[in-house]
Amino acid sequence: MWKLISLSILQSLFLCGGQVLLKLGLVKSGPFSWSAAFFRSQLTNWWFPACGVSFTVAGVLWFYLLKHYPFSIAYPLSCISYIFGMVAALLVFGEQVSWLQWLGVLLIMAGCALIVK
């Protein structure tokens, strides 16, 4: 069971990391336009390839989890990424997170704990 939890945490970290890198890339990309110059400029935006690598690792881990563990247990554990997302919102993006949002994440985690038992 610890292997499942460890791999789920790792997969969630890469999934959340991909989302953070995507957001950072979009912030750095400047104003959007349908011009060739805009899309060429995105080829040098290293946040996007980093995002792709992070999502690829998360995907491979997810394939492994789905192959080797029951879906009814593996899928709910993917919600661990909500915790990492809230922490990233605070630390990386400087967002305010209300106590109600934290309560919601806590309830989701309580549900995950019940599923794993």
C-alpha positions in Angstrom: 0.0 0.0 0.0 2.9 2.4 0.7 4.2 1.9 -2.8 0.8 3.0 -4.2 0.7 6.0 -1.9 4.3 7.0 -2.7 3.8 6.7 -6.5 0.5 8.6 -6.2 2.3 11.4 -4.4 5.0 11.5 -7.0 2.6 11.4 -9.9 0.6 14.2 -8.2 3.8 16.3 -7.8 4.6 16.0 -11.5 1.0 16.7 -12.5 0.9 19.8 -10.3 4.3 20.8 -11.4 3.2 20.6 -15.1 0.3 22.9 -14.3 2.5 25.4 -12.5 5.0 25.4 -15.4 2.1 25.9 -17.9 0.8 28.8 -15.9 4.3 30.4 -15.7 4.8 29.9 -19.4 1.5 31.5 -20.2 2.3 34.5 -17.9 5.7 34.9 -19.6 4.3 34.5 -23.2 3.0 38.1 -23.4 -0.3 39.1 -25.0 -1.8 36.5 -27.3 -2.1 37.1 -31.0 -2.8 34.8 -34.0 0.4 36.0 -35.7 3.3 33.8 -36.8 5.7 36.0 -34.8 3.8 35.2 -31.6 3.9 31.5 -32.2 7.6 31.6 -33.2 8.3 33.5 -29.9 6.7 30.7 -28.0 9.3 28.2 -29.3 11.9 29.9 -27.1 9.7 29.9 -24.0 11.4 27.1 -22.1 8.4 26.9 -19.6 6.4 25.0 -22.2 8.9 22.1 -22.9 9.4 21.8 -19.1 5.7 21.6 -18.7 5.6 18.9 -21.4 8.3 16.9 -19.6 6.5 17.1 -16.3 3.2 16.1 -17.8 4.9 13.2 -19.6 6.4 11.8 -16.4 3.1 12.2 -14.6 1.4 10.4 -17.5 3.9 7.5 -17.4 3.4 7.2 -13.6 -0.3 7.3 -14.1 -0.1 4.4 -16.7 1.8 2.4 -14.2 -0.7 3.1 -11.4 -3.6 2.1 -13.6 -1.9 -1.0 -14.8 -1.0 -2.3 -11.3 -3.6 -1.1 -8.9 -7.4 -1.0 -8.8 -8.9 2.0 -10.5 -11.3 2.5 -7.5 -8.2 3.2 -5.3 -5.7 4.8 -7.8 -8.1 7.4 -9.2 -9.2 9.0 -5.9 -5.6 9.2 -4.8 -4.9 11.5 -7.8 -6.7 14.2 -5.7 -3.5 14.5 -3.7 -2.5 17.0 -6.4 -5.1 19.4 -4.9 -2.9 19.9 -1.9 0.1 20.6 -4.0 -1.9 23.0 -6.1 -3.0 25.0 -3.1 0.5 25.2 -1.8 1.8 26.3 -5.3 -1.0 29.0 -5.4 0.4 30.3 -2.1 4.1 30.0 -2.7 4.6 30.4 -6.4 1.8 32.7 -7.4 1.2 34.6 -4.1 -2.5 33.9 -4.2 -4.7 34.1 -1.1 -6.3 30.8 -0.1 -9.3 31.0 2.2 -9.9 28.7 5.1 -13.0 27.3 3.2 -10.7 26.3 0.3 -8.4 24.5 2.8 -11.4 22.9 4.4 -12.5 21.6 1.0 -9.1 20.1 0.4 -9.0 18.6 3.9 -12.4 16.9 3.2 -11.1 15.5 -0.1 -8.0 14.2 1.6 -10.2 12.6 4.3 -12.1 10.8 1.6 -8.9 9.6 0.1 -7.8 8.2 3.4 -11.1 6.3 3.7 -10.7 4.8 0.2 -7.2 3.6 0.9 -8.1 1.9 4.2 
